[in-house]
Amino acid sequence: MDKIPVEGGKEEALARAEETARTRRPRYSTDSSPCGRLVFRTSPTSWLVELTKSSWSKGDKSPTTSTEHLNIRLAELVHVPELIPAEPLKKGRFGR
């Protein structure tokens, strides 16, 4: 899961989220070849994106199509508790 912090208010965050839904490349894309894209707004602050990519590999008799789905949601950070560092494990009766 990627988090993209946005400076500004809700309007800036909504614009950035919608832009991301319209422009994000497939995660494992190694080139800039075109991909199919369906963008669904599922709520005022959420998008479902379906990306499809077609490719040929040596020896294939037809192209392979891969599909990837993204959920893009706008969220406001409202609470950040302090992280408590982990303690080393204590040696017990069966410890080494």
TALINLIN-V744720 format. One record per pair of residues at least 24 apart in sequence whose C-alpha atoms are under 10 Angstrom apart, sorted by the first residue. I is the first residue (numbers start at 1). J is the second residue. Records with the same first field share a line. If there is no record, write none. Layout:
I->J / J
This chain:
1->70 / 71 / 72
2->72
3->72 / 73 / 74 / 75
4->74
5->75 / 76 / 77
9->76
10->45 / 74 / 75 / 76
13->45 / 74 / 75 / 76
14->44 / 45 / 46 / 73 / 74 / 75
16->74
17->45 / 46 / 47 / 72 / 73 / 74
18->45 / 46 / 47 / 72 / 73 / 74
20->47 / 49 / 72
21->46 / 47 / 48 / 49 / 50 / 70 / 71 / 72 / 73
22->47 / 49
24->49 / 51 / 70
25->51
26->50 / 51 / 52 / 53 / 66 / 67 / 68 / 69 / 70
27->51 / 68 / 69 / 70
28->68
29->53
35->66 / 67
36->67
37->67 / 68 / 69
38->69
39->69 / 70 / 71
40->71
41->72
42->71 / 72 / 73
43->73
44->73 / 74
45->72 / 73 / 74 / 75
46->71 / 72 / 73 / 74 / 75
47->71 / 72 / 73 / 74
48->72 / 73
